[in-house]
Amino acid sequence: MDNLLLRKIPKIDVLLSSPILEKLCGKYPYALVKDAAQTFISEIRRDVISGRVKSVPSAAQAAEEIASRLEAGDIYSLKRVINATGIVLHTNLGRAPLGKAAAARIAEIAEGYSNLEYDIDLGSRGSRYAHIEKLLCAVTGAEAAFVVNNNAGAVFLMLNTFASGKKVAVSRGELVEIGGSFRIPEIMARSGAELMEVGTTNKTHPADYEEALDAGAEVLLKVHASNFRITGFTESVDIQTLAAMARARDALTIYDMGSGLLFPGESLGLMQGEYPAGKAMRDGADLISFSADKLMGSAQAGIIVGKKELIEKLKKNHLARMLRIDKLSLAALEYTLKNSVSPDLAAENIPTLKMLTRSESQCLDDAHTLEKAIRASTLRVETQVLLIDDEAGGGSLPGVTFPGAAVAVSVEGMEAAELEEKLRRRRVPVIARIHRQAVLLSVRTLSAGDHEEIAAALSEIALKGGGQGK
Ligand SMILES: *Cc1c(COP(=O)(O)O)cnc(C)c1O
């Protein structure tokens, strides 16, 4: 570490009292300018500590750079990124991408007024749920439907409405944690339900549930093992068996399906099919819920479908108002549902499904196109097209890989980690993974236009070279 260089980094108060930043404080909130200056200083510090730079900018240069970042709109924290990880439902990258058509629907509804809760025929108050209820019933075959903020909320609402103060049987193999903040045992406790663990981690038999019913269980809850797979000696009880047992005892069957595919996997050409929502209905589940922004490929929402009288009760729970879906998600959801009436239409118009169903040879062609775009913009980047395995991600289809393709890129004199970081810290960040000393750009998750942006980014990075700062 170069202590002398570290001491040369402009101090925050010097920067803030520079004429350029003082002027900027008249335009933007002081806290914002200060934050931009602090971010800039810590970036320089990091580069000095890592030995990546041999000089630091003067106070005047730094102030100018900070000002240009603020003026360029870098004040947005939430921004578009290019996902080159090949993980289609990347929870950290916003899960399902909606694509142009769904986004246009959101923009249209967002821009002005809408009939969100207005019945145009009657000229009086309507229901926000009316816009998607019929479609949801059509695509799942359910009697009735409801939608909330997200699936965690949906599970909570179902349990709070039907299991508060009651015993709920759940297999020990299904007491899952999703994404660190959603744990079935805790959600149950908060909803007022009393958890009855049945079976073991790897095996649960019908007799285990029978025992729970004998001991007073009034709800059988099945939870989809969304983000892991237990292999080897395993056994679980299917929804049909659970529903038959529950019905015989006047108990309810609730199924948290998690990723919630609307079609049999085979119909989409996905190697291993997930159990579709419609089948869970036909198999006799009373209520099922799933996320709208996982395999369904829509905006963030929690879908609940099932028996009419149960859905009516859910709607009357005061918690439903706190979990209500907003109009922008609703606009996206209506678009997705309209395009979910057949697997072919869905695979064509819903980006998540389109990406998941991209074949290896399509990916390979696309990887060659990306390689060409990179080569056309720079000769300083080494490229190699590779076959790789992509994943669905986002707590969906665990253990299932999707044969795809990537371009491995490297720049002479630059470590893969440095190249990965430089791609990531661009105005439009390119998120990639490192594999065997090269940065891998998977093409499955790229959209139109991303190729050129990646090529331009690589060309700029390679021109500046490694070890000399940004
Ligand atoms: C993803 C998931 C949830 C949480 O859904 P969100 O829409 O993220 O709130 C709950 N249960 C299961 C089984 C899941 O896979």
The ligand as an SDF file (V2000), in Angstrom:
LIG
                    3D

 15 15  0  0  0  0  0  0  0  0999 V2000
  -40.0440  -17.8420   -3.5480 C   0  0  0  0  0  0  0  0  0  0  0  0
  -40.8760  -18.5620   -2.5660 C   0  0  0  0  0  0  0  0  0  0  0  0
  -41.6030  -17.8730   -1.5940 C   0  0  0  0  0  0  0  0  0  0  0  0
  -41.5470  -16.3880   -1.4840 C   0  0  0  0  0  0  0  0  0  0  0  0
  -42.1130  -15.7780   -2.5850 O   0  0  0  0  0  0  0  0  0  0  0  0
  -41.9400  -14.2120   -2.8510 P   0  0  0  0  0  0  0  0  0  0  0  0
  -42.7760  -13.9400   -4.0450 O   0  0  0  0  0  0  0  0  0  0  0  0
  -40.4840  -13.9780   -3.0710 O   0  0  0  0  0  0  0  0  0  0  0  0
  -42.4300  -13.5040   -1.6400 O   0  0  0  0  0  0  0  0  0  0  0  0
  -42.3780  -18.5990   -0.7250 C   0  0  0  0  0  0  0  0  0  0  0  0
  -42.4290  -19.9320   -0.7840 N   0  0  0  0  0  0  0  0  0  0  0  0
  -41.7380  -20.6410   -1.6970 C   0  0  0  0  0  0  0  0  0  0  0  0
  -41.8410  -22.1430   -1.7050 C   0  0  0  0  0  0  0  0  0  0  0  0
  -40.9420  -19.9770   -2.6250 C   0  0  0  0  0  0  0  0  0  0  0  0
  -40.2620  -20.6660   -3.5450 O   0  0  0  0  0  0  0  0  0  0  0  0
  1  2  1  0
  2  3  1  0
  2 14  2  0
  3  4  1  0
  3 10  2  0
  4  5  1  0
  5  6  1  0
  6  7  2  0
  6  8  1  0
  6  9  1  0
 10 11  1  0
 11 12  2  0
 12 13  1  0
 12 14  1  0
 14 15  1  0
M  END
$$$$
